[in-house]
Amino acid sequence: MNTSQCQGPPNCGNISSISEISDASIKDSVPNRQKYSSTGFGGITEPAGFGLTYQGNVGDPYGSNIIRVSAENFSDYKYVAEFKTVGSTEWSVVIWNKIGPEGLLDGWYGHACESFTLNGGKTQYVAFDENSQGAWAAAPGYTIPTDDFRGYASTWGEFDFGSTINSGWSGFDVSAIAAQAADVQIQGMKICDTVTESCSSITSGGTKFNNAYAAKDANLGGIGGNLPAGPVRLSVVLGYEGDDTIK
């Protein structure tokens, strides 16, 4: 996977302080069913375009394809990411569609669909509707670093869930392209698919890249996890410094 950079309009939103404590296990939550919950999602938009500018489902109203869900019902959804942190530091997270509300490739220029802060020891679940493409950025504290054009410039986690143009396949990766381009701190992040156990990770400070994007890889494809059609459960660790730091 890869999401190239472009210039877009400055329109940064605020980050709400919402997170929840949970002992649920995302690894054991993959539903064995033909129908999945759509509660909380808006309407599904029709796909358009192709290649880098392909627009999948951005929700109707815009952004309603990405929602926070509770520990009690996240297992009812087809595509779910579980966010946790390393240590006690509070983190901010923003999540956006690749394509912005005006149909441009500028979703990361302030057009966050979901945002929250996450304290150490807490977990947040986020569900994604079919054919959703985008990313999240995370950073310690209450704000996300931005570049000169006010685009989110921390470490990214990129996603593509149930891609219509790719026969329902999904994908994910961790990327430091935006952070390196803006010359800001590379934050550690690890994303693993709990079904296939495929992972993509970057350690804090960018000391180690594993199946993840650095600036030098901006024009490459195929890095990260590629998953066959079906439910997806992603485990996201923020502040990742190596597997020995994950509890």
N, C-alpha and C positions, 0 to 999 in steps of 0.2 A: 504494500500500500504506500501511497504518497500523496500529500496535498501540497501543491506548489504555492508560493507566496505571490500576492498581488497587492496593489494599493487599493484601499477602500475608504469609505466614509468613517469619520470618528463619531462614535455614538456609544460610549462605554456605559454599561449598566451597573447597578449596585449589586452587592453580594449579600444575600440574606443569610442569617445565622440559623441554619436548620441542620440538625444531625440527630441520629438516634443510636441508642445502645442496643446491641443484639448479640445473642448467642447462636443464632441460626447459622447453618453451614450452607454456603452457596454451592459447595462441591456436591452435596447430596440432594440438591433441589431441582435437578433436571426433570421436568414433567414428562410423563409418558402418556401423551394424549394427542388427539387430532385437533382440538380447539384450545386456544389460549385466551387469557383475559385481555380485553381491550378497554377495561374500565379506566377512565381518566384520559385516554387518548382522544384527540379530535378526529376530524375526517382525514382520509388518506388522499394525498394529491397525486395526480397523474405524472409519471416520469416524462422527462423531456431531455433532448440533447444527447450527447455521447462523449466519451473520452473524459478529459479533465473537467469539462464543464457539464457533465451529466448531472441532472437534477432528479433525485429520487423523491421520496416522500418527505416533505418539510412540514407536514401537519397543516390542518385547516380548522381553526386559525393557525397562523404561522407559529411554529415551535411546539405545538401540542403533540408532536410525535416523540417527545422526550419528557419523561415525568419522574419525579421522585416517588418511590413506593415504600411501603412499610415492611418491617421484618416479618410481619404476619402474613402478608400476601404476595411478596415478591416472587415466590415460586410458581405463581399462577401465570406469569408472563413468559413469553417465548425468548426474549432477548434482555438479559439483565447484567449489569455491572455492579459489583460490590466494591466500595471504596473504604480502605482502611489506611491508617498512618503508622509510621514507625516512631516510637517515643511519645512524648507528651505535648509536642508543639502543635499549635492550632494551624490548620491549613485552609486556604481558600481554593475553591474549585468552580470553574465556569465551563459550561457545555454548550456547544453550538452546532447548527447544521452547516455543512460545507457551503451550501448556497444560501445567500442572505434573503431577506424578505422581499427585495426588489428583483430577485432572479439573477443576481450577480454572484461571482465567486468571491464573496467577501464576508462570509458568516462570522469569521473570527475578528472582525472589526467592530466590536461592541454589541454584536447581535446574539448575546447569550440567551439560550432558551431555558436553561436551569442554572442556578448558582447556589452555593451553600458553603458554610464553614464547617470544618470537621475537627473536633478535638481528639487528642490521643485517647485510645481505648474505646472510641465510638465508631460506628459503622453507618454508612449511608448506601442504600440501594437505589439504583436508577434503572428504569425500564425504557426500552426503545421499541418503536413500532416497526413494522415491516418496511424494508427498502429505505432505511435511514442511513445517511452518510454524514460524517462530521468529525468532531474531535472535542477533547476537553483539555484545559490547561490547569495546572495546579502550582501553588507557591505557598510557603509559610507566611503567616500573617493575614491581613485583611484585604489585601489588594493583589491583583495579578500584574506583573511587569508588562509594559507595552513598548512597542517600537516607536520610531519617529512618526508613524502614521496612526498610532494608537491601536495597533493590532496586538492581540494577546501574544506575549513573547516569552513565556516560560516554557518548560518542557511540556510537550503535548502527548496525549494518548489519542490516536486516530482510530476510527471505527467505520465499518461498513456492515450493516446487519441485513441479511436476507435480500441481497441485491438482485433486483429483477433482471437487470442487464447481464448478470453473471449467474443465471440459473439458480438463484436462491442462496448462493454461497455467501459466507460472511468473512470478514477479515479484521485485523487490528495490528497496531504497532505503536511503539514508543518513539518519539522523534524530538531531537534537540535542534532541528533546523532553524526554527523561529528564534530560539534562545541564542544560538550562536550568531545568527545574522544580526541580532540586536545587541550582541555583546553583553548579555546579562547572565546571571548565574544559572548554570544547568542544574536543575533539581532532579533528584533521583526518583525513578518511577519503574515499577515492574507490573506488567500485565500478563496474566496467564489464563488460558482457556482451561477450565477445570475438567472438561470432558476429554480432550486430546492431550492435555498437559503441555501443549506448546506455549512458549513464553517469548516475550520481548522485553528487554530491560536496559536501563541506563543507570549507573550508580551516581550518587551525589557528586557534583563537580565534573561529571563527564569522564571519570577515570576509567570506566569500562562500559563498552557497548556490546550487547548481546542480541543479535537479530533485531537491531534497532537502527534508526536513521541518524546519521551525523550530517553536517552541512555538505560534506563532500559527496554524499549519496543522494543529493536533492533530485537528480535526474534519473535515478534508478527506480525500478519497480520490483515487487516480489518480496521485499523485506517484511518480516513480521509473521503473524499467524494467518493461515488460510484454512477456512473451515467449511466442510460440506454442508449442504442445506439441512436445516434442523435447528433446534433450540440451542442457544449459546449462553454460557455462564462465564463471565470474565471476573477474575479476582484482580483488583487494582491496589497496589501498595504504593503509597506516597512517602517520599523521604527514603527511598530504597538505597541501602548502602552495601548490600550483599545478603545472601541467603541466611547468614548467621545472625542477622539483625532482625529477622522476621520472627515474631512470636505467635 
